[in-house]
Amino acid sequence: MDIVMVNGAGNMMTDSSVLYTYHCFLFRAIQLLNGDNPTGRRIPFVLLTNGGGMTEAAKADQVSNLIDVKISPDQVILSHSPMQMLTKKYKDKRVLVVGGKERTCAEVAKGYGFDNVVTPQDLHHWHNSLWPGSKPKFTTDAAHLDYSKTPIEAVMMFHDSFDWGRDLQVMLDAVMCQDGIIGTLKPDFTTQTMPVYFSNNDLIWSTDFPAPRLGQGAFKEALEGLYKALTNGKATLASESFGKPHGATYSYAEQIIALQHKMIHGESCVPAHVYAVGDNPAADIKGANYYGWNSMLVRTGVHTSPGNSKEYPADVVCDNVLDAVTWAINKEEGLPI
């Protein structure tokens, strides 16, 4: 048995005492997975989240500090982690990386092996009238290139945008330009030549604000709507998405689970029973169900109602992550549940 812990359950905490309780649940759940259970057996697990905008190592440190349990970077899968696979195609090509704070996502992309990374801030520095009324605050070495002669070959959104207006404009410039040259317009929009990738399609996500907030999926909807309007309804923007609930992310997660299994048990394989614990029916549960994993919905995040999700029902519904992990272990070990 392996358990895939789907991070995000508990983001909707509004009270410090409630947040502390959630961290206690997660701390105890990981203790169980690490062998403090009735059989004393370690159970491979990964933390799979649609969050991102940082390295896997930084996220591992963040979680480790929150719950006081050491989490390895190898146990963390961010929304953009599977995009490492794109380096086979784009390693030496110039890619526009969108989203995140300051230079962080550009550095993440370079760490994955993308050698020629450009950001919207770089393009804004090259031509300030690209987004009039503001000035770029952070740039990379790519800011000093002449993009009237330097083509972009792909667009990759690594994380949520912190400047929707400018980033929507820049991405539209990229997908509508001729031969990758920003500032030009191709004569025929019915054929898309610029590949576009999104790290996740979450329409909403939960914070400590009482109502959910717009996520990268909402940005994607806005971009697609604008592209269709600007082409007079003649063209639809095509793109490829990663993150939950898309199969590419679950396939990547299985590779990481197999490596975890090998580290613990000495053989690389994906066990027949994989349990996915999450709070977002449209992402966590939909993806797990589609991929054939055992889905476990918890009521500590996007989903808070007492029953199951009507649109994307889970195999099991639990109050919190500790209850879910306990249930899964007991089920596999033939103990009372």
Buried (B, 14 or more C-beta within 10 A) or exposed (E): BBBBBBBBBBBBBEEEEEBEBBBBBBBBBBBBBEEEBEEEBBBBBBBBBBBBBBBBEBBBBBBBEBBEBEBBEBBBBBBBBBBBBBBEEBEEBBBBBBBBEBBBBBBBBBEBEBEBBBBBBBBBBBEEEBBEEEEBEBBBEBBEBEBEEBBBBBBBBBBBBEBBEBBBBBBBBBBBBEEBBBBEEBEEBEEBEBBBBBBBBBBBBBEEEEEBEBBBBBBBEBBBEBBBEBBEEEBEBEBEBBBBBBEBBBEBBBEBBBBBBEEBEEEEEBBEEBBBBBBBBBBBBBBBBBBEBBBBBBBBBBBEEEEBBEEBBBBBBBEBBBBBBBBBBBBBEEEEE
